[in-house]
Amino acid sequence: MNEFNRVIIDTEALAHNYRYLCRRAPSAEMMAMVKSDGYGHSMIESARVFQDNGCRSFGVAELSEGVELRESGIKEEIIVFMGFDHDDRMYLLEHNLIPVVFCKDDLECIAELQAESQTEHPVYLKFDCGMSRLGFKPQEAAELFDFCRKLKLSVRGIISHFPSSDDHQTDSSERVYKQFERISGAKGFNSTMRASLCNSGGILYHGKTHGGMVRAGISLYGYYPDGAAGRREDEVDGLKPAMTFSSRILQINRVDAGTGVSYSHTYITDRETVLAVLPVGYSDGYFRQMSNQAEVLINGCRAPIRGRICMNMCMADITDMEDVHAGDEVILMGTQGTECIDADQIGGWCDTISYELLCAIGNNNKREFI
Ligand SMILES: *Cc1c(COP(=O)(O)O)cnc(C)c1O
């Protein structure tokens, strides 16, 4: 079926971003974070591209994602970040998924799994060094290493997470790094364990904290964690956005001056106006919050969205454009001619970040891969 709305994923851009990030973190192993269906870009397709370019480690949030990724044919290490239900522990074993563990109960559960199966099943230990989210405390490290030793658990690595690595100004990341170093300095740590602290912000802006393994997420998909500022300050051949969101004009209507547009008439035309009806709305991840804010590209020019964005439709003002017809292509996110709208700009229209938009748009529309 020909869909009106298309999310097009540029696999060349994904490959370029992977290689670029490897160059930025030359001494570290690169883990590709493919959670939330690859930030909307398809977990499986993205992971295949990264694997083909040498990636040997993949991070997912949930156990079910890990199973799906393994069943898709990914042979490399798969790490599950958000824990697991103890009743589901056999999935870890069957699919060789490595858990990130943040509580002792889970460590004991994995030890039982090892005993039941007579095989070694390593873990990563998660520490909280300032995010106030998941993890053990750095000061517990020595005791934990000892606890794992007694359970005969192999610790493959230690993991923590930066809360503000996208911010170059604060000393937050410095403080987190100091906490993280307490773990690798604790009794029981050994050099076969990988130390992994960096997300995209850490990779790009805090080189000395790279350690043995870094975890790239948003940057793999072509965006900077600090948005447009990051792109401006990087080299031209830096990260390339991989996702394009396009649609087609459904109908064109001419209305008089003084006409209300869409629900609640939050826009009243100030002149005779030509409106293009687009089959895109908030159920496609095109947030209602950007009603009367967003712009789209038609014929290589910017057209403003007028009135409320509906569930499945919205209206663009094409009064100043010539030679536009029903069926013409509309770019909601991406490049047309010399104009470009990216997820950072759209995020500015609805008070969010590229991450949320990519997930919302990618996971609510049919995707194609080029
Ligand atoms: C999502 C995630 C990352 C990647 O973060 P980005 O800012 O997208 O690079 C890294 N580590 C953990 C634990 C994550 O959950």
The ligand as an SDF file (V2000), in Angstrom:
LIG
                    3D

 15 15  0  0  0  0  0  0  0  0999 V2000
   19.9920    5.8050   26.4240 C   0  0  0  0  0  0  0  0  0  0  0  0
   21.2350    5.5890   27.1670 C   0  0  0  0  0  0  0  0  0  0  0  0
   22.4770    5.9890   26.6410 C   0  0  0  0  0  0  0  0  0  0  0  0
   22.6220    6.7940   25.3730 C   0  0  0  0  0  0  0  0  0  0  0  0
   22.3950    8.1540   25.6570 O   0  0  0  0  0  0  0  0  0  0  0  0
   22.4770    9.2340   24.4840 P   0  0  0  0  0  0  0  0  0  0  0  0
   22.3850   10.5480   25.1870 O   0  0  0  0  0  0  0  0  0  0  0  0
   21.3050    8.9980   23.6100 O   0  0  0  0  0  0  0  0  0  0  0  0
   23.7710    9.0260   23.7980 O   0  0  0  0  0  0  0  0  0  0  0  0
   23.6100    5.6290   27.3470 C   0  0  0  0  0  0  0  0  0  0  0  0
   23.5310    4.9620   28.5090 N   0  0  0  0  0  0  0  0  0  0  0  0
   22.3560    4.5930   29.0560 C   0  0  0  0  0  0  0  0  0  0  0  0
   22.3410    3.8630   30.3440 C   0  0  0  0  0  0  0  0  0  0  0  0
   21.1700    4.9020   28.4060 C   0  0  0  0  0  0  0  0  0  0  0  0
   20.0050    4.5440   28.9520 O   0  0  0  0  0  0  0  0  0  0  0  0
  1  2  1  0
  2  3  1  0
  2 14  2  0
  3  4  1  0
  3 10  2  0
  4  5  1  0
  5  6  1  0
  6  7  2  0
  6  8  1  0
  6  9  1  0
 10 11  1  0
 11 12  2  0
 12 13  1  0
 12 14  1  0
 14 15  1  0
M  END
$$$$
